Amino acid sequence: MSTQRSIRTVILNGSLARPSKTRSLLDALHAQLHTQLPLETLHIDLVDLFEDIGTCLWREQLPERAMRALQAIETADFLIVGAPVFRGSVPGLFKHLFDLLDTPAMADKPVLLAATGGSQRHALVIEHQLRPLLSFFQTLTLPVGVYASAEDFQDGRLHSAAVDARIALAVQTTVPVLQALASAKELMPV
């Protein structure tokens, strides 16, 4: 009888603010997923790395802390990636972090996408910016992303039945994919 291995999960919060509505949304996604899957989770908040990566053009220039964050992303089994949107785009530093990643290390990695913004006008950021960015890396972007606007939060915490339903749908579509990938890895010779 095999014991189920934990899924190494990195939650990447692309917000440069603390507290962060994006982090609240990512935490809600993680909490729902964790009720159904054994997740070993590392949180990476861009706000903690902006001084490290903001001044580096090349990976080789990164300080140790930033390098460890990149390596955690690259070696994770699963990513939950979220970013805020302002004036129609995600933060430039969020994109820069992806510029520093090792492209082959990202291939076939399942990624659940999330975003937050000031209004519903930004709701398509997942489809028009995040999904194409992660597709460049040949990741397996999961079909249901979750967007939340400012009105979906109360005192910095998610407070929306509609977003809760979207999270439930995202979890419902994510769990079988992760279970299938985990089963396939168990069957593969080392």
N, C-alpha and C positions, 0 to 999 in steps of 0.2 A: 504494500500500500504506500503510495507516494504522498508526501506532505506538500501542500501547496506553498510554493515559494512566493515571497512578497514581491510585488511589482515595484521596482525602483522608479519612483515618481518625482519629477521636478515640477514645481509650480513656479512659473516665471511671471512675476508681476512687473509690467512695463511702466508703472506709474512712478513719477518723480515726486510724489507727495506722500506725506505720512500725517495723519491716517489717510487711507486710500479706499475709495469706493471700489476700485478695481480689485484690490486685495480682498475686500468683503465679498465680492462676487466670486472670486476664485476660491475663497474659503468655503462658501456655500456649495459650490460644485464639488470640491474635495470631500466635504462632510457627507454628501449624498453618495458619492462613489465609494467612500471608505466603509459605508454600511454594507456594501455588497462585495467588495474586493479587498484582499490584503495588500494595502499600500504602505510602502516604506517611503516617506515623503521628506523632501528637502524644499524649503521655500527660498527663492531667490528674488529679492526686491531690487529693482533697478536703482532705486534711491540710495541703496547702500553701496552701489558700484560706480555712481556717476563720476566721482573724482578719479577712479582708477581707469575707466575705459574712455572717458571723455577726452583725455589728452593723448591717447594712443591711436596711431593710425594702423599699426601692425600688431598682430598677435604676440610677436616676440618682445614687444615693448611692455606688455602687461605685467603689473605687479602680481605677486603670488595669489592674493585673494581673488582677483579677477580671473586668473588662470584656473583656479580651482572651480569657480562658478561655471566657466565654459566647459571644463572637463565633466562636471556633473551633468550639464545639459547633454553633452555628447554621449555619455555613457548610460543615461537613463533609459529605462524600458518604455517610459510613457511620459509625455509632457502635457501639462495644462498651462496654456499660454494666454495671458490677457493683457490688454493695453487700453489706456484711456484714449479718447479721440478729442482733439481740439482743433477747430477750424478745418475740419474735414480730413485730418490725418493723425496718425499715431506719432508719438515723440520721435524725433530724429535719433536720439541716443538709443532708443529701443531698436531701431533699424540698424544702427551702428554695431550693437551687440551681435546681431546676426551676421554682419560683415566679418566679424572676427571668428566665427565658428568654423570648424572643419566640416566642409560640405559632405564628404563621404560618410562621416560618422552619423549624420542625421538621416540617411536614407532608410526608408521603411519604418521609421519611428512613428507610432501613433501619437497624434496631437489633437487635443480638445481645445477649441478656440473660444475666447470670450473677449468682450469689449464693453467699455462704459463710455458714456458721453452725456453732454448737457441736455440733449433732446433726442427725439426719435429721428431727427434729420440725419443723424450719424449711424443709424442702425445697420446700414449696408457695409460698414467698414470691415466687418469680418469677411464678407465676400469679395470686396474690391481691393483690400490691402493685405489683411492677415493671411487669407487662404492662398493668394498668389505668392506671397513671400515664402510661406512654408512649403508650397509646392515646388518652388525653385530648388529647395533642398531635398526634394523627392521624399518628403515625409508622407505619412498616411494621415491626412487631415480628416478627422471624423466628420460625418455629414451634418450633424446638428451643432451649431455654435450658439452661444448665449450672449445676448446684448441686454444691457440695462441702462436706463437713462436716469438723470438726477431725480426725477419724480418717483423712481422705484426704491429710493432709500429714505430712511427716517433716522436721524441722528447717526448717520454714517453706516447704518446697518441695512441690509436688504429687507424690504418690506413691500412685497408685491406678489400677489397671487399669480399674475400672468408670468412673471419671471420664474417663480417657483415651479410653475407648470412646464416652462421651457427647460429648466434644469432637470426636472424629472424625465422629460423626453430625451434630453442629451444623455443622461445616465442610462436610460433604457436602451439607447442605441450604442453606447460605448461599452457597457459591460460585456455583451457577447463577443465583441471584437477583441477585447483584451483577454477574455477567457480562451478564445480560439488561438490567439497568438501565444499565450502561455502554454497551452496544450501542445501546440506545434513545437515549441522550444524544448519541452520535456521529451518529445519523441525523437528529436534530432540528436545524433551522436555528438559528443563533445570533441 
